[in-house]
Amino acid sequence: MINYNNKTFVPVSNTENGETSSETVFLYKQVGNILISEYSGGKIIKGHLIGLVDANGTIDMRYHQINENGELMTGICISKPEILENGKIRLYESWQWISGDQSKGESIIEEQ
């Protein structure tokens, strides 16, 4: 299992219907297979996520955030890891809003 504890991630790409950007910073904390994160930046004033990490390092998570329009947005996400040549982690994310228009998207975030 990959340990994400105390790792910082920043988005490098996102589909147009997403709210994260290169200005959004995620700080991951992990105990056992339970992952939590606080994040903010760009269009996001404050966000939290909670998830479970499986033996392959894949994260099944739920998130909620307040955007710059004062809206509470919620969603689900599956993040699949890739270990880069420099040892850092890249996460390929497939997500869906469970609020708003319930659209789907994909993003990539990388460890800083």
Secondary structure as the mmCIF struct_conf table of DSSP 4:
data_model
#
loop_
_struct_conf.conf_type_id
_struct_conf.id
_struct_conf.beg_label_comp_id
_struct_conf.beg_label_asym_id
_struct_conf.beg_label_seq_id
_struct_conf.end_label_comp_id
_struct_conf.end_label_asym_id
_struct_conf.end_label_seq_id
TURN_TY1_P TURN_TY1_P1 ASN A 5 ASN A 6
STRN STRN1 THR A 8 ASN A 14
TURN_TY1_P TURN_TY1_P2 GLU A 16 ASN A 17
TURN_TY1_P TURN_TY1_P3 SER A 22 GLU A 23
STRN STRN2 VAL A 25 VAL A 31
TURN_TY1_P TURN_TY1_P4 GLY A 32 ASN A 33
STRN STRN3 ILE A 34 GLY A 41
TURN_TY1_P TURN_TY1_P5 GLY A 42 LYS A 43
STRN STRN4 ILE A 44 VAL A 53
TURN_TY1_P TURN_TY1_P6 ALA A 55 ASN A 56
BEND BEND1 GLY A 57 GLY A 57
STRN STRN5 ILE A 59 ASN A 67
TURN_TY1_P TURN_TY1_P7 GLU A 68 ASN A 69
BEND BEND2 GLY A 70 GLY A 70
STRN STRN6 LEU A 72 ILE A 83
TURN_TY1_P TURN_TY1_P8 GLU A 85 ASN A 86
BEND BEND3 GLY A 87 GLY A 87
STRN STRN7 ILE A 89 TRP A 97
BEND BEND4 ILE A 98 SER A 99
TURN_TY1_P TURN_TY1_P9 GLY A 100 ASP A 101
STRN STRN8 LYS A 104 GLU A 111
#
